[in-house]
Amino acid sequence: MVIAVPIGPDGQVGGAWGRAASVAIAHVAEGSVSSWTEHEVGWDAAHDQGGEGEHHARVVRFLREHDVTDIVAHHMGPGMARTVAAMGLRVHTPLDADAREAAQLLAASA
């Protein structure tokens, strides 16, 4: 399992998936997070540049490059939700607001 989590400036799960400035990639092994890497994606700045299709393509490339299987996010727009569903990715609403804790909770439940 590879989990993507948008990260807010305070280390909490970021508000909107498609407008994330940073996204963490958490690799899961044996029910726990085995690695955590944070990436500056700049989707907050890029969101309104070009068309919606361009932005979704940016996000899809990132997800594919990192072999993401699951996303933890508080909010995702309907277009992006359709896109990730078509990719076969699972989207989870976090119970915990801390990004690392939210990934760990998902890992433990897998």
C-alpha positions in Angstrom: 0.0 0.0 0.0 1.2 3.5 -0.9 -0.7 6.4 0.7 -0.7 10.0 -0.5 -1.6 12.6 2.1 -1.8 16.4 1.4 0.1 18.2 4.2 -0.9 21.6 5.6 1.7 24.1 6.9 1.1 22.8 10.4 1.7 19.1 9.6 -2.0 18.4 9.6 -3.9 16.8 6.7 -4.3 19.6 4.2 -7.7 21.0 3.4 -8.3 20.4 -0.3 -6.5 17.6 -2.2 -6.2 19.4 -5.6 -4.9 22.6 -4.0 -2.2 21.0 -1.9 1.2 22.7 -1.7 2.8 19.5 -0.3 1.9 15.9 -0.4 3.5 13.1 1.6 4.0 9.6 0.2 3.8 6.9 2.9 4.9 3.3 2.1 3.2 0.7 4.2 4.7 -2.6 5.3 3.4 -5.0 7.8 0.6 -2.7 9.0 2.7 0.4 9.7 4.3 3.3 7.8 7.8 2.1 6.7 8.8 5.3 4.9 7.5 8.9 4.7 8.6 11.4 2.0 7.3 14.9 1.6 7.0 16.5 -1.9 6.5 20.1 -2.7 3.9 19.7 -5.5 2.7 23.3 -5.8 -0.9 22.3 -6.8 -2.2 25.3 -4.8 -0.4 27.7 -7.3 -0.9 25.5 -10.4 -4.6 24.8 -9.8 -6.0 27.7 -11.7 -3.3 27.8 -14.4 -4.5 26.2 -17.6 -7.6 24.1 -17.8 -9.0 21.6 -15.3 -7.7 18.7 -17.6 -4.1 20.0 -17.3 -4.3 20.2 -13.6 -5.8 16.7 -13.3 -3.1 15.4 -15.6 -0.4 16.9 -13.3 -2.0 15.1 -10.3 -2.4 11.8 -12.2 1.3 11.9 -13.2 2.3 12.4 -9.6 0.1 9.5 -8.4 1.4 7.2 -11.1 5.0 8.1 -10.5 4.7 7.2 -6.9 2.5 4.1 -7.4 -0.2 5.5 -5.0 -3.0 3.1 -4.1 -4.8 5.2 -1.4 -5.4 8.9 -0.7 -6.2 10.4 2.6 -7.9 13.8 2.1 -10.6 16.0 3.8 -11.9 17.3 0.5 -11.7 16.4 -3.2 -13.7 18.1 -6.0 -16.1 15.9 -8.0 -14.0 16.0 -11.1 -10.9 14.8 -9.2 -12.9 12.2 -7.3 -14.0 10.7 -10.7 -10.5 10.8 -12.0 -9.0 8.9 -9.0 -11.9 6.5 -8.9 -11.3 5.7 -12.6 -7.7 5.0 -11.6 -8.9 2.5 -9.1 -7.5 4.5 -6.1 -9.3 4.4 -2.7 -10.0 7.7 -1.0 -10.2 7.9 2.8 -11.4 10.7 5.0 -9.0 11.1 7.9 -10.3 10.6 11.4 -7.2 12.2 12.8 -6.0 15.7 11.6 -2.2 15.0 11.9 -1.0 13.8 8.5 1.4 11.1 9.8 -1.1 9.8 12.3 -3.8 9.6 9.6 -1.5 7.5 7.4 -0.6 5.3 10.3 -4.2 4.7 11.2 -5.0 3.7 7.6 -1.9 1.4 7.5 -2.9 -0.3 10.7 -6.4 -1.0 9.4 -5.2 -2.5 6.1 
